[in-house]
Amino acid sequence: NSNSNNNRQNVTLLTYLTVLLMLFDLHLKRAEALKVTAKMISNHNYPVEEHTVHTPDDYILTIYRIPDSPNLRGTANSTAVARTSKPVVFLQHGILCASDDWILNGPDTSLAYMFADSGYDVWLGNARGNTYSRQHKHKHPDSSDFWNFSWHEIGVYDLASMLDYVLVETNDTAVHFVAHSQGTTTFFVLMSTLPWYNEKVKTVHLLAPIAFMRNHSFMLSKLGGLFLGYPSFLSWVLGGIELLPITSVQKLLCEYVCSAESTFRFLCSGILDFLGGWGTRHLNHTLLPHVCETHPAGASTTQIIHYLQLYTSGDFRQYDHGIELNKKYYQQETPPSYEVHQISSCVNMYYSNNDYMSAVEDVEYLATLLPCAELYRIPYEDWNHYDFLWSINVKEVINDRIIDKIARHELESL
């Protein structure tokens, strides 16, 4: 009993220490080595390109491209693809995440590599404020002005700019679009606010989609909604702050806590369970050190507050600044709702029962509002929010299904 109590105390102390370092030690030198997307892709012998995208409000984003696969070189498939332009696939990450999400599982089961192996031109987006996109033409990331954005701006500025850039670079007219979590929210924002962008996507595949949050079950959202789910002095004070950036000390913690030999390894999987859904049996535990080293990848607190507003209001709408500022920004007292009926693209939504962030009822309600939606409910009761990316069986459950759908679309388009 004494040893058990000591272990619990050690775990509690380590947990608090980790959270405190990540929340408050924002002046630590950022570990540039933790920008791993290009390095990991190269290590697997895939070609990789780094591209810079400028948004209309002067944020500078870094996105990555996998233009080819070593498994196709010299094959008949490669020769055939070379004669015509490859179909383009664009992948967009979730909140506190980055382009790393799509490659951590390795070349056999990560969606980015699987697309490249199937003959697609693969692009990986990065939203403002994450590890790869902490630049602005005029604002420094240490200033509060830099962080004055939500996922609305990521949708109408970042996602729009990245898609436009990719289409120009590839000389194509439309992409196949895949997103996870907040990436799906930004899709709904863009396609409902600027509906002509619907013409720039061929097929759409949204993993753990988030728009309405009426049945959201994450414990901290219930608590946070009480204090930050509506305009208040507290939400004004806490908005526009950098949230959970990667620091150099994080790499050391990850190596100590998440390694296969660590007594505290369960903390790493426990955090993912706490955030995404308890009890999953699908998580690939060998990925935990890599997930820890690259996550959380940074965001603005305003993104979280905006989600809490959705939870409190029950609506999918723009940021609530309070009556007076709403009149200034929106010419009305309440924020306008996103008109999702404007989304003319046929949307494939993949969702699950054990996802704390994306509730079954909310996804199915959203589907009734969309002109064209196809639902795929994961046939595992314990599948959670992060299993869409890092499960041991993600290839069979998710990735093969998406690639097959896109391949059928390409054949029908010939």
N, C-alpha and C positions, 0 to 999 in steps of 0.2 A: 504493500500500500504506500509506503514511504517513497519507493522508487517511482511508482505510478504518479504520485502527487508531484514529485520533482520534475518528471517528464512533462506533465501538464503545465507546470509553471514555466519550464524552459520554452515550451511551444508558445505559450502566451507572450512571454518576453520577446521571443524572436519575431513573432507576428507583429507586435507593437513597434518593435525596432524597424522592421522592414517598411511598414506603412508610414511611420514618421519620416524615415529617410526619403521615401518617394514623394510624400506630400509637401514637406517643408524645406528640404535641402535642395532648392532649385538653383543654387548658385554653383553647385558642383560642375566641374568641367564635363560637358557631354562627351560620351565615348563615341568618337567618330567610327571606331571599329565596329560598333553595333549597327552600322548601316550595312546590312549583310546581303541584301537582295542580289546585287550584281555579283558579289563574291561567291555566294552559294550557287548561283546559276552557272558561273564559270567553272566552279569546282566539279560540276557534273558534266562538263564538256559541252554545254549548250552555249551558243553565241548569245551575247547580251548587249543591248545598246541603252545608254542613258540619255534621256531627252529632257529638255527644260521647257515648261509651259508657263506663259504669262497670262494672268487673268485680267479682266477689265478693271478691277480695283487694285491691280498692281501686286498681287501675291505671286510668288515664284514657286512653281511646283516641279518636282522631279518625278518623272515616270519612266518605266522600264519596258523594253521590248525584247521578246525572244523571237527572232525572225525565222529561225530554222531549227531543225533537230538533227543531232548527230546520227540518230537512228534512221534518218531518211536519205542521207547523203549517198549518192551513187545508185539509188534504187529507181525503179521505173516510176514509182510514185513521185519521187523528187523531181525527175525529169518532166513529168506531166505537169506538176505544180509550177515548175519554173517557166513553162510556156505561157501561163496565165497568172494573173495576180492571185495570191492566196486570199481566202476569206479571212476577215479580220475579227478577232475576239478581244473584247475589252473587259477586264475584271476590276471591280471596285470593292475595297475593304470596308470593314465596319468601324465603329467608334473605338478610339484608343488602339487602333490597329494600323497596319500598313501593308505595302505590297508583299512583305514577307509571308503573309498569311497563306498565299497561294502556292508556296514552294517548300514549306517546312517539312511536308510529308515525304519529300524525296521524289525522284524521277518516275518511280513506278506508280505512285498513287496520288501525287499532287496534280490538281487540275491544270495548272499552267503548263507543266511538262507534258501532260497527256494531250492537251490541245496541240502543242508543238509537234508531238509525235504523230498526230493525226493530220498534219499538213496545214495547220492554221498559223496565221501571223498574230502572235499573242502580245497584248499590251497590258501592263499592270499600272493602275492609277494610284496616286497618293494625294490625299486631301490636305488642305492647308493646316498647318499646326502640328503635323506628325513628324517623325524623325527625319523624313526626306524632304519636307516642304516647310522648313522654318525660315523662309526668306521673304522679303518684301522690298519693293523698290525704294520705299522711303521710311518704313517703320522697322524698328529693331525688335526682335523677338523678346527682349527683356522689358519692353514697354507695354503698358496695358492696352495701348491703341492697337497693337498687333493682334490681340486676342479678342477683340470686339466683334465676334462673329458667331453664328450658330450653323447648324446644318442646312439652314435655308440658303445661306451664301455659298456653302459647299455645293449645293445643287445647282443654283442658277448661274454661278460664276465658275467654280472649279470643274464640275462635271461637264458643263457645257463647253468650257475651254478645252478640256482634255479630249473630248469627243471630236471637236472641230479640228484640233491639232492632228489627231490620229488619222482622220479622213483626208486631210491635206497631204500628210506624209505618205499615206498608202495609195493616194489617188483613187479612193473608193467612195461610195456614196452612203454606205451604211455598215454598221458593225453588229456582231452578235454580242449581247450584253449579259454579263453575269455579275451579281452583287450579293453581299452578305450583310445582314443587320443594317447598320446606318447607311451602308451603300445603297440598300433598297429604299430607304427613306429619301435619300437625295434623288433617286430615280423618280419617285412619285412627285417630289417637289418640282423637278425640272420639267417633266413631261406634262404636268398639269398647269404650270405657270407659263411655260413657253412651248405650247403644244406642237409647233412645227418641228420640234426635235424628235417627235415620234417617227418622222420619216427617216431619221438617221440610225434607226435600229432595225435589224432584221428579225431576230428573235430575242426574247427577254427571259432570263432565268434568275429568280430572286429566292435566295436561301434565307430562311428565318426572317420573313419580311415584317417591317415595322412601319405602321402608319397610325391607325387607331390603337389606343392603349387602355381601353375601358376595362379589360380583364387581365391586365398586366399583373403578374404575381410576385415580382421581385420584392423582397422584404424591405430593402432600403428605399425603394420608390414609394412605398406606402408611408414611410416615415418622412422622407424628403418632400413628398407632395404637400404635407401639412405646413411646411415652412417655406418652400421654394416653388410651389406649384401655382403661384399667382403673383402678380406684381407686388413687391413690398420693398421696404428699405433693405431687408436682408438679401433679397435676390439682386437688388441693385448693387450692394456692396460686394457680393460674392460672384457676380457676373464678370465676364471678360478677364479671367485669370487663367494662366497656364495650368493645366491639370495633368499630373502624373507623367512628366517627361522621363525619358531614359537618362540615367546618369552613370558615370563611370563606376560608382560603387555597386551598381546593380549587377554588373557582370560577376563581381566577387560573390555577392549574395546568392546568385543563381547557381554558381558552381558549387557552393557549399550546401545549399538547401535542396536543390533539385537533382543532384547527381544520383546515379543508381545506387551508390553506396551510402547516401545520406539517411540518417535516422529521421530527418524532418521532411523527407520527400513528399509525404502525404499532404503537406501544406500546399505544395504547388498544385496538385490535382484538386485539393480541397477548395482552393480559391476559384478554380474554374467551375467546380460543382456549385459553389455558393452563388456565383454570378449567373451561371447558365442553366442550372438544373441538377439537383442532387441525384445520385444513384446511377449514373451512366456506367455501363460496362464496356463502352465502345472506345473510350479515349486511348490513343496511342501514347503510352507513358514514356516511351523512349524519346518522345519529342519535347518533354517537359523542360529540359535545360535550354533548348532553342526557343521555346515559347517564352520562357522567363526572360531570356536575354533580349528579346525583341518586343516585349509587351510589358506594361502599356507603352504605347508609342507616342503619347501626348495628344492633347486636345484642348479646347476651351471649356471652361466651366459653363459657359452659356449654352453649349450643346446639351449638357446634362439638364440644365434648368428648362430648356425648351421641351425636352422629353417629359419632364415632370409636369409641365403645363398641360401637355397632351393628356397625361394620366388624370390630372385633376379636372380638366374641362370635359373630357370624353370626346373631344373633337380633334380632327386632324387639321391644324390651322397654323398660321404664321405666329411669330413670336409676340407675346403680349407685353408691351412696354408700359401699360397703364393708360388710363383714359386719355389724358392730355397728350402724351406722346403718340398714342394710337391715332388720334385725330390728325396729328402732324404727318405721320408716316402713311396712314391708310385712309385718311379722310373719313374715319368712322371710329366709334368708341371701342369696338371690339376687333380683334384681329380677323382678317378674312380667312375663310376656310379654303383649303386647297381643293380645287374642282377636279377631283379624280376622274369624273366622267369624261374629261377632256383627253384622257389617256387612250388613244386609239390603238396603240400597240397591243398585241395579244400577249398577256403576261402569264408566264408559268411560275407558280409559287409553290415552294417546297417548305413544309412546316411539320411540326411534331408536337406530341402531347406534353413532353417534359421540358419545354422551352420556357424559362422564366421571362424572357424578354419579348417573345412573340407568341401570344396566346392563340390557341386554336380558334376561339370564338371571334377574336379580332380579325384574324386572317380571313375567315369565312365571311364575315360581315363585309370586309373590304372587297372581297370578290364579287359580292352582289352589286356593288357600285361601279365596277369596272365594265366597260363595254365588252371586253373579251378577256377571260381569265380561265386558266386551267390549274387545278389544284392537285398536288401530290402530297398526301399525308404519309409520313415515314411510318413503316409498319413495325416500329419498335417503341414500346411504352416508355423506355428509359432514355431515348435519344434526346440530347440537350442542345443548347444553343451553339456550342463549339464543336459538337460532333460533325456539323456540316463541313468543317474544315479539317479537323485533326483526328478523326476516328480511324480505327484500324480497318474498318470496312467501308470507308467513304467512297472508294472506287466503285464498288458494286452497287451501293445504295444510291449514290448521288451522281458521281462523275460520269460513269458510263451512260446513265440515263440522259444527262444533258448533252453529251457528245453525240449520242444516237439521234436525239431530236434535231440538233443542228445539222447533222449529216443528211437527214431526211429532207430538211428544208433546202439545203444546197442542191440536192438531187432534183427536187421538184421545181427549182428555179432555173434549171438548165433548159 
